[in-house]
Amino acid sequence: MKAMILAAGRGERMRPLTDRHPKPLLKVDGRALIEWHIEALKEAGINEILINTSWLGDQIPEYLGDGGYWGVNLTFSHEPNALETAGGIRKALDFFDDEPFIVVSGDVWSEYNYEQLLSQPTKSAHIVLAPNPEHHPEGDFQLRDDNLVIAEGDDKYTFSGIGVYHPKVFADVPLGEPYPLAPLLRELMVEAEVTGELMEGRWHDVGTPERLKKLNESFQRRIKTIEYDGKL
C-alpha cells in the first residue's frame, strides 16, 4: 500500500513560525514533524510515499531528498496554489494505481501504528478517530458499535487526520480546483461507506505555536520521568 502526507497548507494559525518555514518542517523533539510520519510509515512497511507541497514547498524536498535516508521512496506533488485536502489528493491520484492508499495530515503528531491500516477497507474509506482534545471538545464524528462512522449523534470523537481511502472517492473531485475532504466523508457516511476506529496512544493536533510548545515540553517531562524512575 502507498501513502500520502498532506503538507501543502499555509499554516496561518502557526504564524509567525510558518512565515519562514512550512509547518511540516517545524521540530518536534528535535525532528521535523514530517520525519515522524515518514518513520512511522516505514516501520509499517510502507515504502512509497507521496508528499504534496505548496507554501514554501521547495523547502520540503530540499530537506527530505528522495527518502533514501529512511529507506523509502519519496515523490512530491507541488501545488502552485494549495488545493485543500481532497483537491490535493485528486491531483496526485494516478500515483496510487487505483488501489486503496493511506493519507496522513502533515500537521498532526501521533503514536499511531500504521500496520492497522494495511488491510484494504471493505468500505470506501476507513478513518482513525481520537479522543477530543481541549481545543475541540465537541468532536467531529460518532463511531458506532458496528465500526461505521456517522456525522450525527452524541459522543463524537475527533478526526485524527489519518485514514485509508479508495481512489473512487476522489474520482469526481474537479481536477486542479481547491476541494475539502469533509464534504466527501459526510456524503459517504450517509451511504454507510465509512468505517473507523478509535486511536490508542498519544495524538496531537499541532496547529498553533502554543500546542507545538506544549508537545515539545511533554517530551522533556517524559525524559525527566524516565531519569527519575531509573534512580529508584
C-alpha positions in Angstrom: 0.0 0.0 0.0 1.2 3.5 -0.8 0.7 6.6 1.4 0.3 10.4 1.0 1.4 13.0 3.6 -0.6 16.3 3.3 2.0 19.1 3.6 0.6 21.9 1.4 -1.1 24.1 3.9 -0.1 27.7 4.7 -0.3 27.2 8.5 -1.9 30.5 9.2 -2.6 29.6 12.9 1.1 28.7 13.3 2.4 32.1 12.3 4.9 33.6 12.8 6.7 30.2 12.8 5.4 29.4 9.4 6.4 32.7 7.8 9.8 31.3 7.0 9.3 27.5 7.1 6.4 25.2 6.1 4.6 23.7 9.1 5.8 20.1 8.4 9.4 21.2 8.9 8.8 22.6 12.4 10.6 20.5 15.0 9.1 18.1 17.5 11.6 16.7 20.0 14.4 17.7 17.6 13.0 16.2 14.4 10.9 17.8 11.7 7.2 16.9 12.1 7.1 15.2 8.7 10.0 13.0 9.7 7.9 11.4 12.4 5.3 10.4 9.7 7.9 9.0 7.3 9.5 6.9 10.0 6.2 5.6 11.3 5.1 4.6 7.8 8.4 3.0 7.1 8.0 0.9 10.3 4.7 -0.3 9.0 6.4 -1.5 5.7 5.2 1.4 3.6 8.0 2.5 1.3 6.2 4.5 -1.4 5.2 7.9 -0.1 3.9 11.0 -1.9 4.0 14.4 -0.3 2.1 17.4 -1.7 3.6 20.8 -1.2 2.6 24.5 -1.8 3.6 27.2 0.7 7.4 27.4 0.8 7.1 24.0 -0.8 10.6 23.9 -2.2 12.0 23.6 1.3 10.4 20.2 1.9 12.1 18.2 -0.9 15.3 20.1 -0.2 15.1 18.9 3.4 14.0 15.3 2.8 15.7 14.5 -0.5 14.5 11.3 -2.2 13.8 9.4 1.0 16.9 7.3 0.9 17.9 8.3 4.4 14.8 6.5 5.7 14.8 3.7 3.2 11.7 4.9 1.4 10.9 6.5 -2.0 9.5 10.0 -1.8 7.6 11.6 -4.6 6.4 15.2 -4.5 3.3 16.8 -5.9 3.7 20.6 -6.0 0.6 22.9 -6.0 1.2 26.5 -7.1 -2.0 27.3 -5.2 -3.0 25.0 -2.4 -5.8 22.7 -3.5 -7.1 21.8 0.0 -7.2 18.2 1.2 -9.4 16.4 -1.4 -8.1 18.7 -4.2 -4.5 17.8 -3.5 -5.3 14.1 -3.4 -7.2 14.3 -6.7 -4.2 16.0 -8.3 -2.0 13.1 -7.3 -4.5 10.3 -7.8 -2.6 8.5 -10.6 0.2 7.8 -8.1 -1.9 5.2 -6.3 -2.7 2.9 -9.3 -6.4 2.6 -8.5 -5.5 0.9 -5.2 -6.5 2.0 -1.6 -4.0 4.3 0.0 -3.2 5.9 3.3 -3.5 9.6 3.9 -1.8 11.4 6.8 -2.3 15.0 7.7 1.1 16.7 8.0 0.1 18.9 10.9 -0.6 16.1 13.5 1.7 14.1 15.6 0.8 10.7 17.0 1.9 7.3 18.2 -0.4 5.5 15.7 0.7 2.1 14.3 0.0 2.3 10.6 0.1 -1.5 10.3 -3.5 -1.4 11.4 -4.4 0.2 8.0 -2.7 -2.2 5.7 -5.8 -4.4 5.2 -7.8 -2.9 2.4 -11.1 -1.4 3.6 -14.3 -3.1 2.7 -15.9 0.3 2.5 -14.9 3.4 0.5 -13.0 4.9 3.5 -11.7 4.0 6.9 -10.7 6.8 9.2 -9.0 7.0 12.6 -10.6 8.9 15.4 -9.0 10.3 18.5 -10.3 11.4 21.9 -11.4 15.0 21.8 -8.6 17.5 22.7 -9.2 20.5 24.9 -9.5 22.9 21.9 -12.1 20.7 20.1 -14.3 19.2 22.9 -17.4 18.7 20.6 -15.6 16.3 18.3 -16.4 15.5 14.6 -17.9 12.1 14.1 -19.6 9.3 16.0 -18.2 5.8 16.0 -21.0 3.2 16.1 -20.6 -0.3 17.7 -20.5 -1.8 14.2 -17.5 0.4 13.4 -19.5 2.6 11.0 -18.8 6.3 11.3 -21.6 8.8 11.1 -21.8 12.5 11.1 -24.7 13.0 13.5 -25.2 11.9 17.1 -23.8 12.3 20.5 -20.4 11.1 22.0 -18.4 12.2 18.9 -14.7 11.8 18.5 -12.2 14.0 16.7 -11.0 13.0 13.2 -7.2 12.4 13.6 -6.3 13.3 10.0 -5.3 9.7 9.3 -7.3 7.4 7.0 -7.3 5.0 4.1 -9.3 5.6 1.0 -10.3 4.0 -2.2 -9.4 6.2 -5.3 -13.0 6.1 -6.4 -13.8 8.5 -3.5 -12.0 11.3 -5.4 -12.9 10.5 -8.9 -15.5 13.3 -9.2 -13.4 16.0 -7.5 -12.7 18.7 -10.0 -9.1 18.4 -11.1 -6.9 21.4 -10.2 -9.5 23.1 -8.0 -9.5 23.5 -4.2 -11.8 21.0 -2.6 -12.1 19.9 1.1 -12.3 16.3 2.3 -15.0 16.7 4.9 -18.0 17.0 2.5 -16.9 13.9 0.7 -16.7 12.0 4.0 -20.1 13.2 5.1 -21.7 12.1 1.8 -20.1 8.6 2.2 -21.3 8.4 5.8 -24.9 8.8 4.6 -24.3 5.8 2.4 -22.7 3.8 5.2 -19.4 3.7 3.3 -17.1 4.9 6.1 -15.7 2.7 8.9 -13.5 3.8 11.7 -11.5 3.0 14.8 -10.5 4.8 17.9 -6.9 5.6 18.3 -4.9 4.2 21.2 -1.8 6.2 22.3 -0.9 9.9 22.1 -2.2 12.2 19.4 -1.7 15.9 19.0 -3.1 18.4 16.5 0.0 20.7 16.2 -2.0 23.7 14.9 -0.6 26.6 16.9 2.7 27.7 18.4 1.3 27.1 21.9 0.3 23.5 21.0 3.7 22.8 19.5 5.4 24.2 22.6 3.2 22.0 24.8 4.0 18.9 22.8 7.8 19.6 23.0 7.5 20.2 26.7 5.8 16.8 27.1 8.9 15.1 25.7 11.1 16.9 28.3 8.8 15.8 31.1 8.9 12.2 29.9 12.7 12.3 29.8 12.8 13.6 33.4 10.4 10.9 34.5 12.4 8.1 32.9 15.6 9.5 34.5 13.9 9.7 37.9 12.5 6.2 37.6 15.9 4.9 36.7 17.2 6.0 40.1 14.6 4.2 42.1 
